[in-house]
């Protein structure tokens, strides 16, 4: 599950709210062991996603670096090349 969590810091353009929430959801899925919680656990699950997303957003705002920002399109191309090499596609 956590393989799908992408690095969000130091990219141009910066991470969107949707990307932050998607990463938070993947984290909560991994920690809870639920890909989709039951109705009894749905409220707690969604609360956790919301809280993790807020903390992640704050973290991204507070982090600093001197390194140049990565380009999302270049990184996506590199990821596809690695996948092609790894899986022979």
N, CA, C and O atoms as CSV, one atom per row, in Angstrom:
chain,resi,resn,atom,element,x,y,z
A,1,UNK,N,N,0.811,-1.204,0.000
A,1,UNK,CA,C,0.000,0.000,0.000
A,1,UNK,C,C,0.852,1.264,0.000
A,1,UNK,O,O,0.580,2.185,-0.770
A,2,UNK,N,N,1.862,1.325,0.835
A,2,UNK,CA,C,2.622,2.570,0.989
A,2,UNK,C,C,3.499,2.885,-0.204
A,2,UNK,O,O,4.035,3.990,-0.294
A,3,UNK,N,N,3.658,1.951,-1.118
A,3,UNK,CA,C,4.433,2.256,-2.311
A,3,UNK,C,C,3.820,3.418,-3.073
A,3,UNK,O,O,4.517,4.103,-3.822
A,4,UNK,N,N,2.540,3.647,-2.895
A,4,UNK,CA,C,1.846,4.693,-3.633
A,4,UNK,C,C,1.981,6.075,-3.008
A,4,UNK,O,O,1.545,7.062,-3.600
A,5,UNK,N,N,2.574,6.161,-1.830
A,5,UNK,CA,C,2.775,7.467,-1.219
A,5,UNK,C,C,3.965,8.114,-1.903
A,5,UNK,O,O,5.067,7.566,-1.910
A,6,UNK,N,N,3.733,9.278,-2.475
A,6,UNK,CA,C,4.777,9.971,-3.223
A,6,UNK,C,C,5.413,11.053,-2.366
A,6,UNK,O,O,4.774,11.617,-1.477
A,7,UNK,N,N,6.681,11.336,-2.646
A,7,UNK,CA,C,7.353,12.443,-1.986
A,7,UNK,C,C,6.659,13.726,-2.407
A,7,UNK,O,O,6.418,13.950,-3.593
A,8,UNK,N,N,6.345,14.556,-1.445
A,8,UNK,CA,C,5.606,15.785,-1.733
A,8,UNK,C,C,6.455,17.037,-1.570
A,8,UNK,O,O,6.079,18.104,-2.056
A,9,UNK,N,N,7.583,16.927,-0.899
A,9,UNK,CA,C,8.396,18.094,-0.591
A,9,UNK,C,C,9.372,18.411,-1.720
A,9,UNK,O,O,9.921,17.516,-2.363
A,10,UNK,N,N,9.571,19.695,-1.940
A,10,UNK,CA,C,10.566,20.239,-2.857
A,10,UNK,C,C,10.278,19.897,-4.318
A,10,UNK,O,O,11.173,19.486,-5.056
A,11,UNK,N,N,9.051,20.067,-4.715
A,11,UNK,CA,C,8.657,19.880,-6.107
A,11,UNK,C,C,8.069,21.166,-6.642
A,11,UNK,O,O,7.488,21.965,-5.908
A,12,UNK,N,N,8.234,21.343,-7.924
A,12,UNK,CA,C,7.642,22.487,-8.613
A,12,UNK,C,C,6.719,21.939,-9.677
A,12,UNK,O,O,7.196,21.197,-10.535
A,13,UNK,N,N,5.465,22.240,-9.687
A,13,UNK,CA,C,4.740,23.054,-8.726
A,13,UNK,C,C,4.572,22.310,-7.400
A,13,UNK,O,O,4.693,21.086,-7.359
A,14,UNK,N,N,4.295,23.034,-6.326
A,14,UNK,CA,C,4.144,22.404,-5.012
A,14,UNK,C,C,2.988,21.408,-4.985
A,14,UNK,O,O,2.099,21.433,-5.836
A,15,UNK,N,N,3.025,20.543,-3.996
A,15,UNK,CA,C,1.976,19.531,-3.836
A,15,UNK,C,C,0.611,20.189,-3.689
A,15,UNK,O,O,0.464,21.214,-3.023
A,16,UNK,N,N,-0.376,19.581,-4.320
A,16,UNK,CA,C,-1.739,20.090,-4.230
A,16,UNK,C,C,-2.426,19.501,-2.998
A,16,UNK,O,O,-1.943,18.535,-2.406
A,17,UNK,N,N,-3.534,20.084,-2.631
A,17,UNK,CA,C,-4.333,19.569,-1.514
A,17,UNK,C,C,-4.750,18.126,-1.787
A,17,UNK,O,O,-4.754,17.302,-0.872
A,18,UNK,N,N,-5.098,17.813,-3.026
A,18,UNK,CA,C,-5.518,16.461,-3.390
A,18,UNK,C,C,-4.384,15.461,-3.188
A,18,UNK,O,O,-4.613,14.350,-2.710
A,19,UNK,N,N,-3.162,15.851,-3.550
A,19,UNK,CA,C,-2.020,14.955,-3.366
A,19,UNK,C,C,-1.735,14.722,-1.885
A,19,UNK,O,O,-1.394,13.610,-1.480
A,20,UNK,N,N,-1.872,15.760,-1.092
A,20,UNK,CA,C,-1.647,15.634,0.345
A,20,UNK,C,C,-2.681,14.698,0.957
A,20,UNK,O,O,-2.330,13.822,1.748
A,21,UNK,N,N,-3.939,14.872,0.606
A,21,UNK,CA,C,-5.005,14.012,1.144
A,21,UNK,C,C,-4.822,12.570,0.661
A,21,UNK,O,O,-5.030,11.634,1.433
A,22,UNK,N,N,-4.436,12.380,-0.600
A,22,UNK,CA,C,-4.218,11.023,-1.119
A,22,UNK,C,C,-3.094,10.324,-0.362
A,22,UNK,O,O,-3.206,9.140,-0.047
A,23,UNK,N,N,-2.024,11.036,-0.070
A,23,UNK,CA,C,-0.922,10.450,0.692
A,23,UNK,C,C,-1.350,10.142,2.123
A,23,UNK,O,O,-0.987,9.104,2.677
A,24,UNK,N,N,-2.123,11.047,2.718
A,24,UNK,CA,C,-2.629,10.817,4.076
A,24,UNK,C,C,-3.527,9.583,4.101
A,24,UNK,O,O,-3.445,8.771,5.023
A,25,UNK,N,N,-4.377,9.443,3.094
A,25,UNK,CA,C,-5.281,8.288,3.011
A,25,UNK,C,C,-4.478,6.993,2.887
A,25,UNK,O,O,-4.820,6.000,3.528
A,26,UNK,N,N,-3.428,6.985,2.083
A,26,UNK,CA,C,-2.599,5.788,1.934
A,26,UNK,C,C,-1.919,5.437,3.250
A,26,UNK,O,O,-1.827,4.265,3.615
A,27,UNK,N,N,-1.440,6.461,3.966
A,27,UNK,CA,C,-0.800,6.229,5.252
A,27,UNK,C,C,-1.791,5.610,6.247
A,27,UNK,O,O,-1.473,4.626,6.915
A,28,UNK,N,N,-2.973,6.183,6.339
A,28,UNK,CA,C,-3.980,5.674,7.279
A,28,UNK,C,C,-4.411,4.264,6.878
A,28,UNK,O,O,-4.660,3.428,7.747
A,29,UNK,N,N,-4.500,3.992,5.592
A,29,UNK,CA,C,-4.820,2.636,5.137
A,29,UNK,C,C,-3.775,1.647,5.610
A,29,UNK,O,O,-4.105,0.565,6.095
A,30,UNK,N,N,-2.513,2.020,5.467
A,30,UNK,CA,C,-1.427,1.126,5.860
A,30,UNK,C,C,-1.439,0.882,7.365
A,30,UNK,O,O,-1.343,-0.260,7.815
A,31,UNK,N,N,-1.556,1.954,8.138
A,31,UNK,CA,C,-1.513,1.836,9.595
A,31,UNK,C,C,-2.708,1.043,10.122
A,31,UNK,O,O,-2.559,0.218,11.023
A,32,UNK,N,N,-3.891,1.294,9.560
A,32,UNK,CA,C,-5.107,0.636,10.059
A,32,UNK,C,C,-5.284,-0.773,9.513
A,32,UNK,O,O,-5.943,-1.606,10.134
A,33,UNK,N,N,-4.699,-1.036,8.356
A,33,UNK,CA,C,-4.899,-2.335,7.716
A,33,UNK,C,C,-6.176,-2.398,6.903
A,33,UNK,O,O,-6.517,-3.455,6.371
A,34,UNK,N,N,-6.896,-1.279,6.796
A,34,UNK,CA,C,-8.137,-1.224,6.019
A,34,UNK,C,C,-7.893,-0.502,4.699
A,34,UNK,O,O,-7.337,0.596,4.685
A,35,UNK,N,N,-8.300,-1.106,3.604
A,35,UNK,CA,C,-8.305,-0.338,2.361
A,35,UNK,C,C,-9.607,0.450,2.281
A,35,UNK,O,O,-9.654,1.546,1.722
A,36,UNK,N,N,-10.661,-0.129,2.849
A,36,UNK,CA,C,-11.945,0.560,2.981
A,36,UNK,C,C,-12.525,0.154,4.332
A,36,UNK,O,O,-12.853,-1.014,4.542
A,37,UNK,N,N,-12.652,1.108,5.245
A,37,UNK,CA,C,-13.129,0.756,6.586
A,37,UNK,C,C,-14.615,0.394,6.598
A,37,UNK,O,O,-15.375,0.786,5.713
A,38,UNK,N,N,-14.999,-0.349,7.605
A,38,UNK,CA,C,-16.420,-0.670,7.790
A,38,UNK,C,C,-17.158,0.601,8.192
A,38,UNK,O,O,-16.539,1.613,8.520
A,39,UNK,N,N,-18.487,0.538,8.162
A,39,UNK,CA,C,-19.279,1.700,8.568
A,39,UNK,C,C,-18.986,2.095,10.009
A,39,UNK,O,O,-18.994,3.277,10.351
A,40,UNK,N,N,-18.728,1.105,10.846
A,40,UNK,CA,C,-18.439,1.374,12.258
A,40,UNK,C,C,-17.127,2.140,12.435
A,40,UNK,O,O,-16.970,2.891,13.398
A,41,UNK,N,N,-16.187,1.952,11.508
A,41,UNK,CA,C,-14.874,2.585,11.625
A,41,UNK,C,C,-14.675,3.753,10.664
A,41,UNK,O,O,-13.632,4.407,10.685
A,42,UNK,N,N,-15.665,4.012,9.832
A,42,UNK,CA,C,-15.497,5.028,8.787
A,42,UNK,C,C,-15.228,6.424,9.355
A,42,UNK,O,O,-14.364,7.135,8.842
A,43,UNK,N,N,-15.940,6.824,10.388
A,43,UNK,CA,C,-15.754,8.159,10.962
A,43,UNK,C,C,-14.349,8.315,11.532
A,43,UNK,O,O,-13.699,9.336,11.306
A,44,UNK,N,N,-13.878,7.319,12.264
A,44,UNK,CA,C,-12.526,7.375,12.833
A,44,UNK,C,C,-11.480,7.402,11.732
A,44,UNK,O,O,-10.488,8.125,11.826
A,45,UNK,N,N,-11.703,6.614,10.689
A,45,UNK,CA,C,-10.791,6.553,9.546
A,45,UNK,C,C,-10.702,7.920,8.867
A,45,UNK,O,O,-9.603,8.417,8.620
A,46,UNK,N,N,-11.839,8.525,8.568
A,46,UNK,CA,C,-11.854,9.820,7.887
A,46,UNK,C,C,-11.284,10.931,8.760
A,46,UNK,O,O,-10.635,11.845,8.253
A,47,UNK,N,N,-11.523,10.859,10.072
A,47,UNK,CA,C,-10.929,11.827,10.995
A,47,UNK,C,C,-9.407,11.720,10.958
A,47,UNK,O,O,-8.705,12.731,10.929
A,48,UNK,N,N,-8.910,10.498,10.959
A,48,UNK,CA,C,-7.468,10.284,10.905
A,48,UNK,C,C,-6.885,10.813,9.598
A,48,UNK,O,O,-5.832,11.451,9.603
A,49,UNK,N,N,-7.560,10.556,8.485
A,49,UNK,CA,C,-7.089,11.066,7.191
A,49,UNK,C,C,-7.012,12.590,7.226
A,49,UNK,O,O,-6.028,13.180,6.780
A,50,UNK,N,N,-8.041,13.214,7.751
A,50,UNK,CA,C,-8.073,14.674,7.831
A,50,UNK,C,C,-6.938,15.217,8.696
A,50,UNK,O,O,-6.268,16.178,8.317
A,51,UNK,N,N,-6.727,14.603,9.848
A,51,UNK,CA,C,-5.678,15.067,10.757
A,51,UNK,C,C,-4.287,14.854,10.169
A,51,UNK,O,O,-3.431,15.731,10.272
A,52,UNK,N,N,-4.059,13.710,9.561
A,52,UNK,CA,C,-2.759,13.442,8.944
A,52,UNK,C,C,-2.517,14.413,7.791
A,52,UNK,O,O,-1.396,14.890,7.612
A,53,UNK,N,N,-3.550,14.710,7.011
A,53,UNK,CA,C,-3.410,15.661,5.904
A,53,UNK,C,C,-3.039,17.053,6.421
A,53,UNK,O,O,-2.174,17.715,5.847
A,54,UNK,N,N,-3.679,17.494,7.488
A,54,UNK,CA,C,-3.371,18.814,8.062
A,54,UNK,C,C,-1.940,18.875,8.581
A,54,UNK,O,O,-1.233,19.857,8.354
A,55,UNK,N,N,-1.524,17.840,9.266
A,55,UNK,CA,C,-0.160,17.798,9.793
A,55,UNK,C,C,0.846,17.756,8.643
A,55,UNK,O,O,1.889,18.406,8.707
A,56,UNK,N,N,0.541,17.000,7.604
A,56,UNK,CA,C,1.419,16.918,6.443
A,56,UNK,C,C,1.539,18.273,5.768
A,56,UNK,O,O,2.636,18.693,5.401
A,57,UNK,N,N,0.423,18.951,5.606
A,57,UNK,CA,C,0.439,20.284,4.996
A,57,UNK,C,C,1.316,21.234,5.809
A,57,UNK,O,O,2.111,21.988,5.248
A,58,UNK,N,N,1.168,21.193,7.124
A,58,UNK,CA,C,1.982,22.046,7.998
A,58,UNK,C,C,3.461,21.693,7.883
A,58,UNK,O,O,4.316,22.577,7.828
A,59,UNK,N,N,3.754,20.413,7.848
A,59,UNK,CA,C,5.140,19.967,7.693
A,59,UNK,C,C,5.746,20.494,6.399
A,59,UNK,O,O,6.859,21.019,6.403
A,60,UNK,N,N,5.025,20.359,5.304
A,60,UNK,CA,C,5.526,20.827,4.010
A,60,UNK,C,C,5.760,22.331,4.006
A,60,UNK,O,O,6.693,22.813,3.364
A,61,UNK,N,N,4.923,23.071,4.716
A,61,UNK,CA,C,5.095,24.517,4.804
A,61,UNK,C,C,6.310,24.886,5.654
A,61,UNK,O,O,6.955,25.902,5.397
A,62,UNK,N,N,6.628,24.077,6.658
A,62,UNK,CA,C,7.713,24.389,7.586
A,62,UNK,C,C,9.092,23.934,7.103
A,62,UNK,O,O,10.104,24.510,7.503
A,63,UNK,N,N,9.143,22.923,6.261
A,63,UNK,CA,C,10.431,22.404,5.798
A,63,UNK,C,C,11.147,23.421,4.916
A,63,UNK,O,O,10.512,24.169,4.172
A,64,UNK,N,N,12.481,23.440,5.009
A,64,UNK,CA,C,13.295,24.316,4.172
A,64,UNK,C,C,14.398,23.498,3.520
A,64,UNK,O,O,14.808,22.461,4.040
A,65,UNK,N,N,14.868,23.971,2.386
A,65,UNK,CA,C,15.959,23.311,1.680
A,65,UNK,C,C,16.679,24.318,0.805
A,65,UNK,O,O,16.113,25.329,0.388
A,66,UNK,N,N,17.933,24.020,0.539
A,66,UNK,CA,C,18.717,24.835,-0.390
A,66,UNK,C,C,18.793,24.161,-1.761
A,66,UNK,O,O,19.264,24.758,-2.729
A,67,UNK,N,N,18.330,22.926,-1.834
A,67,UNK,CA,C,18.367,22.171,-3.080
A,67,UNK,C,C,17.330,22.727,-4.062
A,67,UNK,O,O,16.263,23.185,-3.653
A,68,UNK,N,N,17.645,22.684,-5.337
A,68,UNK,CA,C,16.657,23.143,-6.311
A,68,UNK,C,C,15.445,22.207,-6.325
A,68,UNK,O,O,15.566,21.012,-6.055
A,69,UNK,N,N,14.293,22.762,-6.639
A,69,UNK,CA,C,13.059,21.971,-6.684
A,69,UNK,C,C,13.104,20.971,-7.829
A,69,UNK,O,O,13.661,21.239,-8.893
A,70,UNK,N,N,12.506,19.814,-7.585
A,70,UNK,CA,C,12.400,18.788,-8.618
A,70,UNK,C,C,11.245,19.133,-9.549
A,70,UNK,O,O,10.278,19.781,-9.149
A,71,UNK,N,N,11.360,18.693,-10.786
A,71,UNK,CA,C,10.300,18.885,-11.773
A,71,UNK,C,C,9.442,17.625,-11.797
A,71,UNK,O,O,9.961,16.531,-12.023
A,72,UNK,N,N,8.153,17.760,-11.571
A,72,UNK,CA,C,7.259,16.602,-11.501
A,72,UNK,C,C,7.233,15.799,-12.801
A,72,UNK,O,O,7.192,14.569,-12.763
A,73,UNK,N,N,7.256,16.466,-13.929
A,73,UNK,CA,C,7.199,15.753,-15.205
A,73,UNK,C,C,8.466,14.940,-15.443
A,73,UNK,O,O,8.397,13.810,-15.925
A,74,UNK,N,N,9.616,15.505,-15.111
A,74,UNK,CA,C,10.881,14.782,-15.269
A,74,UNK,C,C,10.903,13.570,-14.346
A,74,UNK,O,O,11.322,12.488,-14.758
A,75,UNK,N,N,10.461,13.735,-13.119
A,75,UNK,CA,C,10.433,12.625,-12.169
A,75,UNK,C,C,9.464,11.534,-12.619
A,75,UNK,O,O,9.733,10.350,-12.419
A,76,UNK,N,N,8.345,11.917,-13.219
A,76,UNK,CA,C,7.377,10.929,-13.721
A,76,UNK,C,C,7.989,10.111,-14.853
A,76,UNK,O,O,7.790,8.898,-14.923
A,77,UNK,N,N,8.724,10.766,-15.731
A,77,UNK,CA,C,9.388,10.061,-16.839
A,77,UNK,C,C,10.418,9.078,-16.285
A,77,UNK,O,O,10.499,7.938,-16.741
A,78,UNK,N,N,11.198,9.517,-15.310
A,78,UNK,CA,C,12.197,8.631,-14.697
A,78,UNK,C,C,11.530,7.423,-14.044
A,78,UNK,O,O,12.028,6.302,-14.152
A,79,UNK,N,N,10.416,7.648,-13.374
A,79,UNK,CA,C,9.699,6.552,-12.721
A,79,UNK,C,C,9.202,5.541,-13.756
A,79,UNK,O,O,9.278,4.334,-13.528
A,80,UNK,N,N,8.700,6.022,-14.878
A,80,UNK,CA,C,8.234,5.118,-15.941
A,80,UNK,C,C,9.391,4.321,-16.521
A,80,UNK,O,O,9.243,3.138,-16.826
A,81,UNK,N,N,10.544,4.968,-16.675
A,81,UNK,CA,C,11.723,4.264,-17.183
A,81,UNK,C,C,12.175,3.182,-16.214
A,81,UNK,O,O,12.528,2.080,-16.635
A,82,UNK,N,N,12.168,3.490,-14.898
A,82,UNK,CA,C,12.541,2.486,-13.902
A,82,UNK,C,C,11.560,1.316,-13.916
A,82,UNK,O,O,11.968,0.160,-13.802
A,83,UNK,N,N,10.281,1.611,-14.055
A,83,UNK,CA,C,9.267,0.556,-14.092
A,83,UNK,C,C,9.455,-0.317,-15.327
A,83,UNK,O,O,9.329,-1.540,-15.253
A,84,UNK,N,N,9.756,0.311,-16.458
A,84,UNK,CA,C,9.952,-0.445,-17.693
A,84,UNK,C,C,11.154,-1.382,-17.550
A,84,UNK,O,O,11.116,-2.529,-17.997
A,85,UNK,N,N,12.202,-0.888,-16.934
A,85,UNK,CA,C,13.388,-1.720,-16.715
A,85,UNK,C,C,13.091,-2.851,-15.737
A,85,UNK,O,O,13.472,-3.999,-15.964
A,86,UNK,N,N,12.415,-2.516,-14.663
A,86,UNK,CA,C,12.115,-3.483,-13.611
A,86,UNK,C,C,11.149,-4.558,-14.081
A,86,UNK,O,O,11.348,-5.742,-13.806
A,87,UNK,N,N,10.103,-4.148,-14.789
A,87,UNK,CA,C,9.037,-5.081,-15.158
A,87,UNK,C,C,9.053,-5.488,-16.628
A,87,UNK,O,O,8.198,-6.254,-17.074
A,88,UNK,N,N,10.030,-4.973,-17.381
A,88,UNK,CA,C,10.177,-5.368,-18.775
A,88,UNK,C,C,9.055,-4.912,-19.679
A,88,UNK,O,O,8.679,-5.625,-20.609
A,89,UNK,N,N,8.515,-3.740,-19.422
A,89,UNK,CA,C,7.410,-3.229,-20.236
A,89,UNK,C,C,7.903,-2.268,-21.270
A,89,UNK,O,O,7.110,-1.737,-22.047
